[in-house]
Amino acid sequence: MTITAPSAAPGSYPKEGEMRWSKSERAIARKAFDHALHQELQEVIQQTKKMAAEVKQPSDLWELELYLTQRRKEIDRKYDYRYSQLTLVLGKLLHEGRLGEQELRGLGEDKVESIHFYAKFLAEIDADT
């Protein structure tokens, strides 16, 4: 199965840098973005508390530190709120189940299409691995 990158699909939607975000779309996207980020950070907090409660020896501290460092890097890479990246970020969050369709309501058809296209692209990649 051949999978093309979203930017390689001619005519399917405008390139990321060409999309224009209205004020209301920016507010909707920010709310969805913040909701997903808050949800993920809450999961990290819960896991950190669990791991901290199980610390018995110094090496356990370093495992905790490694976990936090890795999660911070993952979260920093994933949550990029630049408008040029936003449909990709929201597509990834939709693919991961961190966002639902209801959080996308009010976005323009071009953005929703781009978000769904990228989420589908990621699902196809996952299916191939």
VMD Tcl script that builds the backbone (N, CA, C; Angstrom):
set m [mol new atoms 387]
animate dup $m
set s [atomselect $m all]
$s set {name element resname resid chain x y z} {
  {N N MET 1 A 0.835 -1.180 0.000}
  {CA C MET 1 A 0.000 0.000 0.000}
  {C C MET 1 A 0.878 1.241 0.000}
  {N N THR 2 A 0.598 2.152 -0.886}
  {CA C THR 2 A 1.360 3.387 -0.971}
  {C C THR 2 A 0.628 4.470 -0.218}
  {N N ILE 3 A 1.342 5.158 0.651}
  {CA C ILE 3 A 0.759 6.247 1.413}
  {C C ILE 3 A 1.498 7.512 1.022}
  {N N THR 4 A 0.741 8.515 0.655}
  {CA C THR 4 A 1.370 9.783 0.335}
  {C C THR 4 A 1.218 10.720 1.512}
  {N N ALA 5 A 2.202 11.560 1.693}
  {CA C ALA 5 A 2.136 12.551 2.756}
  {C C ALA 5 A 1.039 13.550 2.425}
  {N N PRO 6 A 0.389 14.127 3.432}
  {CA C PRO 6 A -0.691 15.068 3.176}
  {C C PRO 6 A -0.297 16.187 2.213}
  {N N SER 7 A 0.917 16.697 2.325}
  {CA C SER 7 A 1.331 17.794 1.461}
  {C C SER 7 A 1.532 17.334 0.014}
  {N N ALA 8 A 1.617 16.016 -0.193}
  {CA C ALA 8 A 1.853 15.496 -1.538}
  {C C ALA 8 A 0.555 15.179 -2.267}
  {N N ALA 9 A -0.579 15.377 -1.633}
  {CA C ALA 9 A -1.857 15.077 -2.261}
  {C C ALA 9 A -2.348 16.315 -3.001}
  {N N PRO 10 A -2.100 16.375 -4.322}
  {CA C PRO 10 A -2.437 17.583 -5.072}
  {C C PRO 10 A -3.936 17.850 -5.068}
  {N N GLY 11 A -4.279 19.100 -4.771}
  {CA C GLY 11 A -5.656 19.524 -4.842}
  {C C GLY 11 A -6.559 19.079 -3.717}
  {N N SER 12 A -6.064 18.327 -2.747}
  {CA C SER 12 A -6.952 17.842 -1.694}
  {C C SER 12 A -7.287 18.921 -0.681}
  {N N TYR 13 A -6.366 19.800 -0.403}
  {CA C TYR 13 A -6.603 20.936 0.478}
  {C C TYR 13 A -5.432 21.887 0.366}
  {N N PRO 14 A -5.621 23.121 0.803}
  {CA C PRO 14 A -4.518 24.079 0.678}
  {C C PRO 14 A -3.336 23.675 1.543}
  {N N LYS 15 A -2.168 24.107 1.134}
  {CA C LYS 15 A -0.986 23.871 1.960}
  {C C LYS 15 A -1.171 24.570 3.289}
  {N N GLU 16 A -0.540 24.017 4.313}
  {CA C GLU 16 A -0.706 24.548 5.665}
  {C C GLU 16 A -0.478 26.053 5.748}
  {N N GLY 17 A 0.564 26.552 5.123}
  {CA C GLY 17 A 0.894 27.961 5.207}
  {C C GLY 17 A -0.114 28.855 4.497}
  {N N GLU 18 A -0.957 28.274 3.634}
  {CA C GLU 18 A -1.931 29.049 2.881}
  {C C GLU 18 A -3.265 29.167 3.598}
  {N N MET 19 A -3.493 28.388 4.618}
  {CA C MET 19 A -4.771 28.440 5.326}
  {C C MET 19 A -4.871 29.730 6.125}
  {N N ARG 20 A -6.068 30.279 6.107}
  {CA C ARG 20 A -6.353 31.472 6.887}
  {C C ARG 20 A -7.303 31.086 8.007}
  {N N TRP 21 A -6.950 31.463 9.220}
  {CA C TRP 21 A -7.745 31.132 10.390}
  {C C TRP 21 A -8.515 32.379 10.834}
  {N N SER 22 A -9.837 32.265 10.843}
  {CA C SER 22 A -10.654 33.379 11.325}
  {C C SER 22 A -10.500 33.479 12.837}
  {N N LYS 23 A -10.961 34.582 13.382}
  {CA C LYS 23 A -10.881 34.774 14.830}
  {C C LYS 23 A -11.646 33.675 15.569}
  {N N SER 24 A -12.834 33.328 15.083}
  {CA C SER 24 A -13.611 32.281 15.752}
  {C C SER 24 A -12.940 30.915 15.605}
  {N N GLU 25 A -12.337 30.640 14.441}
  {CA C GLU 25 A -11.619 29.375 14.261}
  {C C GLU 25 A -10.410 29.295 15.177}
  {N N ARG 26 A -9.714 30.403 15.333}
  {CA C ARG 26 A -8.561 30.414 16.243}
  {C C ARG 26 A -9.008 30.110 17.664}
  {N N ALA 27 A -10.144 30.663 18.074}
  {CA C ALA 27 A -10.654 30.410 19.429}
  {C C ALA 27 A -11.044 28.941 19.602}
  {N N ILE 28 A -11.705 28.370 18.601}
  {CA C ILE 28 A -12.107 26.957 18.656}
  {C C ILE 28 A -10.869 26.069 18.703}
  {N N ALA 29 A -9.895 26.355 17.835}
  {CA C ALA 29 A -8.665 25.556 17.791}
  {C C ALA 29 A -7.908 25.666 19.104}
  {N N ARG 30 A -7.820 26.865 19.669}
  {CA C ARG 30 A -7.105 27.057 20.937}
  {C C ARG 30 A -7.776 26.273 22.057}
  {N N LYS 31 A -9.088 26.303 22.092}
  {CA C LYS 31 A -9.816 25.572 23.141}
  {C C LYS 31 A -9.577 24.065 23.006}
  {N N ALA 32 A -9.650 23.545 21.782}
  {CA C ALA 32 A -9.418 22.114 21.551}
  {C C ALA 32 A -7.982 21.740 21.911}
  {N N PHE 33 A -7.041 22.551 21.465}
  {CA C PHE 33 A -5.619 22.333 21.735}
  {C C PHE 33 A -5.367 22.311 23.244}
  {N N ASP 34 A -5.871 23.335 23.943}
  {CA C ASP 34 A -5.662 23.431 25.393}
  {C C ASP 34 A -6.312 22.272 26.136}
  {N N HIS 35 A -7.495 21.854 25.675}
  {CA C HIS 35 A -8.182 20.728 26.311}
  {C C HIS 35 A -7.343 19.450 26.205}
  {N N ALA 36 A -6.843 19.179 25.000}
  {CA C ALA 36 A -6.036 17.975 24.797}
  {C C ALA 36 A -4.733 18.041 25.595}
  {N N LEU 37 A -4.093 19.192 25.599}
  {CA C LEU 37 A -2.852 19.349 26.359}
  {C C LEU 37 A -3.099 19.151 27.854}
  {N N HIS 38 A -4.155 19.768 28.361}
  {CA C HIS 38 A -4.489 19.616 29.790}
  {C C HIS 38 A -4.741 18.145 30.126}
  {N N GLN 39 A -5.492 17.467 29.270}
  {CA C GLN 39 A -5.793 16.050 29.478}
  {C C GLN 39 A -4.506 15.230 29.528}
  {N N GLU 40 A -3.597 15.479 28.599}
  {CA C GLU 40 A -2.349 14.713 28.561}
  {C C GLU 40 A -1.467 15.026 29.767}
  {N N LEU 41 A -1.414 16.285 30.157}
  {CA C LEU 41 A -0.620 16.651 31.339}
  {C C LEU 41 A -1.197 16.035 32.608}
  {N N GLN 42 A -2.512 15.938 32.691}
  {CA C GLN 42 A -3.138 15.280 33.848}
  {C C GLN 42 A -2.726 13.807 33.911}
  {N N GLU 43 A -2.637 13.162 32.762}
  {CA C GLU 43 A -2.188 11.769 32.733}
  {C C GLU 43 A -0.746 11.655 33.218}
  {N N VAL 44 A 0.089 12.597 32.816}
  {CA C VAL 44 A 1.484 12.593 33.264}
  {C C VAL 44 A 1.542 12.801 34.778}
  {N N ILE 45 A 0.747 13.698 35.291}
  {CA C ILE 45 A 0.718 13.948 36.735}
  {C C ILE 45 A 0.314 12.680 37.483}
  {N N GLN 46 A -0.722 12.014 37.016}
  {CA C GLN 46 A -1.176 10.795 37.680}
  {C C GLN 46 A -0.104 9.704 37.659}
  {N N GLN 47 A 0.524 9.527 36.501}
  {CA C GLN 47 A 1.580 8.514 36.395}
  {C C GLN 47 A 2.775 8.883 37.270}
  {N N THR 48 A 3.104 10.166 37.322}
  {CA C THR 48 A 4.227 10.625 38.140}
  {C C THR 48 A 3.959 10.367 39.619}
  {N N LYS 49 A 2.750 10.648 40.061}
  {CA C LYS 49 A 2.389 10.382 41.458}
  {C C LYS 49 A 2.500 8.897 41.774}
  {N N LYS 50 A 2.036 8.076 40.847}
  {CA C LYS 50 A 2.111 6.622 41.045}
  {C C LYS 50 A 3.564 6.171 41.145}
  {N N MET 51 A 4.384 6.660 40.211}
  {CA C MET 51 A 5.790 6.273 40.222}
  {C C MET 51 A 6.498 6.798 41.476}
  {N N ALA 52 A 6.200 8.024 41.881}
  {CA C ALA 52 A 6.836 8.613 43.060}
  {C C ALA 52 A 6.477 7.824 44.324}
  {N N ALA 53 A 5.250 7.344 44.394}
  {CA C ALA 53 A 4.824 6.562 45.557}
  {C C ALA 53 A 5.561 5.229 45.650}
  {N N GLU 54 A 6.090 4.769 44.521}
  {CA C GLU 54 A 6.785 3.479 44.481}
  {C C GLU 54 A 8.303 3.612 44.582}
  {N N VAL 55 A 8.791 4.819 44.781}
  {CA C VAL 55 A 10.239 5.031 44.903}
  {C C VAL 55 A 10.731 4.380 46.194}
  {N N LYS 56 A 11.675 3.465 46.045}
  {CA C LYS 56 A 12.244 2.765 47.202}
  {C C LYS 56 A 13.756 2.923 47.275}
  {N N GLN 57 A 14.362 3.175 46.138}
  {CA C GLN 57 A 15.813 3.278 46.094}
  {C C GLN 57 A 16.207 4.369 45.096}
  {N N PRO 58 A 17.448 4.826 45.166}
  {CA C PRO 58 A 17.879 5.918 44.280}
  {C C PRO 58 A 17.628 5.656 42.795}
  {N N SER 59 A 17.792 4.434 42.349}
  {CA C SER 59 A 17.588 4.157 40.919}
  {C C SER 59 A 16.140 4.423 40.496}
  {N N ASP 60 A 15.212 4.286 41.436}
  {CA C ASP 60 A 13.808 4.586 41.138}
  {C C ASP 60 A 13.624 6.082 40.842}
  {N N LEU 61 A 14.401 6.910 41.509}
  {CA C LEU 61 A 14.344 8.354 41.249}
  {C C LEU 61 A 14.756 8.655 39.818}
  {N N TRP 62 A 15.790 7.982 39.355}
  {CA C TRP 62 A 16.286 8.250 38.014}
  {C C TRP 62 A 15.319 7.722 36.963}
  {N N GLU 63 A 14.601 6.656 37.269}
  {CA C GLU 63 A 13.551 6.178 36.368}
  {C C GLU 63 A 12.442 7.214 36.258}
  {N N LEU 64 A 12.102 7.795 37.388}
  {CA C LEU 64 A 11.088 8.840 37.406}
  {C C LEU 64 A 11.552 10.051 36.595}
  {N N GLU 65 A 12.797 10.438 36.808}
  {CA C GLU 65 A 13.347 11.571 36.068}
  {C C GLU 65 A 13.368 11.281 34.568}
  {N N LEU 66 A 13.744 10.068 34.184}
  {CA C LEU 66 A 13.774 9.680 32.770}
  {C C LEU 66 A 12.368 9.734 32.173}
  {N N TYR 67 A 11.396 9.219 32.894}
  {CA C TYR 67 A 10.007 9.251 32.436}
  {C C TYR 67 A 9.564 10.694 32.184}
  {N N LEU 68 A 9.816 11.564 33.160}
  {CA C LEU 68 A 9.401 12.958 33.022}
  {C C LEU 68 A 10.106 13.657 31.860}
  {N N THR 69 A 11.372 13.392 31.695}
  {CA C THR 69 A 12.126 13.993 30.595}
  {C C THR 69 A 11.585 13.528 29.249}
  {N N GLN 70 A 11.342 12.228 29.125}
  {CA C GLN 70 A 10.817 11.697 27.871}
  {C C GLN 70 A 9.432 12.259 27.566}
  {N N ARG 71 A 8.574 12.302 28.552}
  {CA C ARG 71 A 7.213 12.812 28.336}
  {C C ARG 71 A 7.234 14.292 27.986}
  {N N ARG 72 A 8.109 15.055 28.637}
  {CA C ARG 72 A 8.189 16.482 28.318}
  {C C ARG 72 A 8.615 16.684 26.868}
  {N N LYS 73 A 9.604 15.922 26.427}
  {CA C LYS 73 A 10.056 16.033 25.040}
  {C C LYS 73 A 8.942 15.652 24.071}
  {N N GLU 74 A 8.231 14.563 24.362}
  {CA C GLU 74 A 7.120 14.130 23.503}
  {C C GLU 74 A 6.038 15.202 23.428}
  {N N ILE 75 A 5.686 15.747 24.564}
  {CA C ILE 75 A 4.632 16.761 24.620}
  {C C ILE 75 A 5.087 18.042 23.931}
  {N N ASP 76 A 6.312 18.449 24.160}
  {CA C ASP 76 A 6.831 19.654 23.495}
  {C C ASP 76 A 6.842 19.503 21.982}
  {N N ARG 77 A 7.171 18.302 21.488}
  {CA C ARG 77 A 7.183 18.064 20.040}
  {C C ARG 77 A 5.759 18.039 19.474}
  {N N LYS 78 A 4.842 17.458 20.214}
  {CA C LYS 78 A 3.486 17.271 19.719}
  {C C LYS 78 A 2.666 18.554 19.721}
  {N N TYR 79 A 2.742 19.315 20.778}
  {CA C TYR 79 A 1.859 20.472 20.943}
  {C C TYR 79 A 2.522 21.743 20.418}
  {N N ASP 80 A 2.407 21.925 19.115}
  {CA C ASP 80 A 2.979 23.077 18.411}
  {C C ASP 80 A 1.810 23.924 17.916}
  {N N TYR 81 A 1.613 25.086 18.521}
  {CA C TYR 81 A 0.433 25.890 18.184}
  {C C TYR 81 A 0.682 26.892 17.064}
  {N N ARG 82 A 1.664 26.708 16.253}
  {CA C ARG 82 A 1.824 27.593 15.098}
  {C C ARG 82 A 0.719 27.266 14.093}
  {N N TYR 83 A 0.108 28.294 13.532}
  {CA C TYR 83 A -0.986 28.068 12.596}
  {C C TYR 83 A -0.551 27.234 11.402}
  {N N SER 84 A 0.716 27.326 11.031}
  {CA C SER 84 A 1.215 26.529 9.912}
  {C C SER 84 A 1.239 25.036 10.237}
  {N N GLN 85 A 1.188 24.682 11.512}
  {CA C GLN 85 A 1.240 23.281 11.945}
  {C C GLN 85 A -0.066 22.798 12.559}
  {N N LEU 86 A -0.996 23.698 12.763}
  {CA C LEU 86 A -2.147 23.404 13.614}
  {C C LEU 86 A -3.041 22.281 13.095}
  {N N THR 87 A -3.304 22.215 11.794}
  {CA C THR 87 A -4.161 21.119 11.331}
  {C C THR 87 A -3.464 19.773 11.501}
  {N N LEU 88 A -2.143 19.759 11.391}
  {CA C LEU 88 A -1.399 18.510 11.614}
  {C C LEU 88 A -1.467 18.107 13.082}
  {N N VAL 89 A -1.296 19.083 13.960}
  {CA C VAL 89 A -1.362 18.809 15.402}
  {C C VAL 89 A -2.762 18.307 15.763}
  {N N LEU 90 A -3.781 19.002 15.298}
  {CA C LEU 90 A -5.149 18.585 15.611}
  {C C LEU 90 A -5.466 17.231 14.986}
  {N N GLY 91 A -4.926 16.959 13.803}
  {CA C GLY 91 A -5.107 15.646 13.187}
  {C C GLY 91 A -4.482 14.540 14.017}
  {N N LYS 92 A -3.301 14.805 14.544}
  {CA C LYS 92 A -2.630 13.819 15.410}
  {C C LYS 92 A -3.438 13.593 16.683}
  {N N LEU 93 A -3.936 14.670 17.266}
  {CA C LEU 93 A -4.732 14.562 18.493}
  {C C LEU 93 A -6.039 13.820 18.239}
  {N N LEU 94 A -6.644 14.061 17.074}
  {CA C LEU 94 A -7.859 13.331 16.702}
  {C C LEU 94 A -7.539 11.849 16.532}
  {N N HIS 95 A -6.443 11.562 15.853}
  {CA C HIS 95 A -6.016 10.176 15.645}
  {C C HIS 95 A -5.773 9.458 16.973}
  {N N GLU 96 A -5.178 10.155 17.926}
  {CA C GLU 96 A -4.880 9.567 19.236}
  {C C GLU 96 A -6.111 9.471 20.133}
  {N N GLY 97 A -7.211 10.058 19.721}
  {CA C GLY 97 A -8.417 10.046 20.553}
  {C C GLY 97 A -8.421 11.127 21.622}
  {N N ARG 98 A -7.519 12.067 21.527}
  {CA C ARG 98 A -7.456 13.161 22.496}
  {C C ARG 98 A -8.435 14.270 22.154}
  {N N LEU 99 A -8.914 14.263 20.915}
  {CA C LEU 99 A -9.952 15.189 20.473}
  {C C LEU 99 A -11.061 14.381 19.829}
  {N N GLY 100 A -12.261 14.922 19.928}
  {CA C GLY 100 A -13.389 14.317 19.239}
  {C C GLY 100 A -13.937 15.278 18.202}
  {N N GLU 101 A -14.873 14.793 17.433}
  {CA C GLU 101 A -15.485 15.617 16.391}
  {C C GLU 101 A -16.109 16.883 16.968}
  {N N GLN 102 A -16.673 16.778 18.168}
  {CA C GLN 102 A -17.342 17.933 18.772}
  {C C GLN 102 A -16.394 19.101 18.991}
  {N N GLU 103 A -15.123 18.826 19.252}
  {CA C GLU 103 A -14.152 19.906 19.460}
  {C C GLU 103 A -13.784 20.611 18.154}
  {N N LEU 104 A -14.095 19.981 17.022}
  {CA C LEU 104 A -13.766 20.559 15.720}
  {C C LEU 104 A -14.926 21.371 15.133}
  {N N ARG 105 A -16.078 21.292 15.778}
  {CA C ARG 105 A -17.245 22.033 15.277}
  {C C ARG 105 A -16.954 23.525 15.250}
  {N N GLY 106 A -17.292 24.130 14.133}
  {CA C GLY 106 A -17.078 25.558 13.982}
  {C C GLY 106 A -15.846 25.898 13.160}
  {N N LEU 107 A -14.986 24.903 12.927}
  {CA C LEU 107 A -13.835 25.132 12.052}
  {C C LEU 107 A -14.310 25.067 10.607}
  {N N GLY 108 A -13.623 25.758 9.743}
  {CA C GLY 108 A -13.964 25.740 8.328}
  {C C GLY 108 A -13.789 24.360 7.725}
  {N N GLU 109 A -14.531 24.124 6.659}
  {CA C GLU 109 A -14.484 22.822 6.000}
  {C C GLU 109 A -13.062 22.467 5.556}
  {N N ASP 110 A -12.303 23.461 5.101}
  {CA C ASP 110 A -10.931 23.202 4.664}
  {C C ASP 110 A -10.073 22.681 5.805}
  {N N LYS 111 A -10.254 23.246 6.985}
  {CA C LYS 111 A -9.466 22.808 8.141}
  {C C LYS 111 A -9.891 21.429 8.611}
  {N N VAL 112 A -11.201 21.209 8.684}
  {CA C VAL 112 A -11.703 19.900 9.126}
  {C C VAL 112 A -11.249 18.814 8.153}
  {N N GLU 113 A -11.317 19.106 6.867}
  {CA C GLU 113 A -10.872 18.135 5.862}
  {C C GLU 113 A -9.387 17.827 6.033}
  {N N SER 114 A -8.589 18.842 6.247}
  {CA C SER 114 A -7.147 18.668 6.433}
  {C C SER 114 A -6.854 17.855 7.700}
  {N N ILE 115 A -7.561 18.160 8.764}
  {CA C ILE 115 A -7.392 17.441 10.037}
  {C C ILE 115 A -7.742 15.966 9.855}
  {N N HIS 116 A -8.875 15.695 9.204}
  {CA C HIS 116 A -9.290 14.303 8.975}
  {C C HIS 116 A -8.323 13.575 8.042}
  {N N PHE 117 A -7.842 14.276 7.040}
  {CA C PHE 117 A -6.899 13.669 6.103}
  {C C PHE 117 A -5.644 13.220 6.840}
  {N N TYR 118 A -5.124 14.069 7.708}
  {CA C TYR 118 A -3.907 13.723 8.441}
  {C C TYR 118 A -4.168 12.608 9.453}
  {N N ALA 119 A -5.310 12.645 10.126}
  {CA C ALA 119 A -5.656 11.575 11.070}
  {C C ALA 119 A -5.748 10.232 10.335}
  {N N LYS 120 A -6.350 10.255 9.150}
  {CA C LYS 120 A -6.454 9.027 8.350}
  {C C LYS 120 A -5.074 8.558 7.902}
  {N N PHE 121 A -4.240 9.493 7.492}
  {CA C PHE 121 A -2.866 9.188 7.098}
  {C C PHE 121 A -2.131 8.472 8.237}
  {N N LEU 122 A -2.252 8.994 9.453}
  {CA C LEU 122 A -1.592 8.380 10.612}
  {C C LEU 122 A -2.171 6.990 10.904}
  {N N ALA 123 A -3.477 6.830 10.727}
  {CA C ALA 123 A -4.103 5.526 10.944}
  {C C ALA 123 A -3.573 4.503 9.935}
  {N N GLU 124 A -3.372 4.934 8.696}
  {CA C GLU 124 A -2.822 4.035 7.673}
  {C C GLU 124 A -1.393 3.642 7.995}
  {N N ILE 125 A -0.628 4.574 8.493}
  {CA C ILE 125 A 0.755 4.270 8.896}
  {C C ILE 125 A 0.743 3.236 10.025}
  {N N ASP 126 A -0.124 3.465 11.017}
  {CA C ASP 126 A -0.229 2.527 12.140}
  {C C ASP 126 A -0.642 1.140 11.655}
  {N N ALA 127 A -1.531 1.084 10.692}
  {CA C ALA 127 A -2.008 -0.206 10.178}
  {C C ALA 127 A -0.892 -0.961 9.452}
  {N N ASP 128 A 0.049 -0.212 8.866}
  {CA C ASP 128 A 1.151 -0.850 8.143}
  {C C ASP 128 A 2.276 -1.321 9.052}
  {N N THR 129 A 2.299 -0.845 10.283}
  {CA C THR 129 A 3.396 -1.233 11.186}
  {C C THR 129 A 3.003 -2.357 12.101}
}
mol reanalyze $m
mol bondsrecalc $m
mol representation Tube
mol addrep $m
